[in-house]
Amino acid sequence: MAYYEVTHLGTQLSGVFNSTTQKGAIYEAARQWGNQVKGQGKEWTSVKVKAPKKEPEPRIMKKYYICKTRRMNDNTAEYGYGDYPSYTPYVSLIVEAETRRLAQNKAKKLDPKSGYSFGGQFGNLIYTDSDLPKSMCTARLRSTPWILKE
């Protein structure tokens, strides 16, 4: 696939189209400009050009909530004498980053003693504002331990 700059001589319309051949680029232009070039002559020019430069998308900083689980286990009937502990998730760290992966790296660097890991069966969970479950929102409001670092 190559890029061709196609110009319709009758209307002076010009544009860059991606096609395998020059003729294919002209057909693509004719299909796109249909009614504008109809009845204006059949003269076209096509020149091979370099690919247009892509503009990078702006990255927006988001808040990511890194969550841990607290394990409660007493040797009582409530917890099945140690066989059925209760797990309570809580927000342990809030990080601002551009992507989820950068937030994970930032969390590991900010608090290396906590031993954050994001893979596997018992890895830490990471949420954005829209993903954060309601139970975690209320737990955060009840002054559950969490740290704000930037």
C-alpha positions, 0 to 999 in steps of 0.5 A: 500500500502506498499514498497517492495525492490525487487531484481532479483538474476540473474542480481543483479538488485534491487529497491524499489516498491510500491504495495499492495502485495509482488507478485505485487511488483515483477510483477511491477519490472519485467515490469519495468526491462523487457528486462534487466532480460529476459532470466536471470533466474526467481529467485526474492526476495522481502522484505518489507521496510519502505517508502523512505524519501521524499526530500523537494522541494527547495523553490524559492523566487519570487517577488509579486506585491500587487496592489490597486485601486485608485477611481476617482469620481468628480461630473461632467458629465464625471463620471455620476455625481458621479454614475460611478467612474473610478478605476485605479489599481496601484502597492502599494507594492512589496514583496519577498516571497516563496509562494503567501500566505506568500506574503499576510501575509508579506504585512499585516505585513509590512504595517498594516495601509493600511488595505490589504485584499485579499478576497472578491469582493473588495480585493487587487490583487496580481501578480507575474512577469509573471502574472502582466498585461501590464497596471500595468507595464506601470503604475509602470514605470510612477512613480505611488506610490509604495513602495519597502520593504523587 
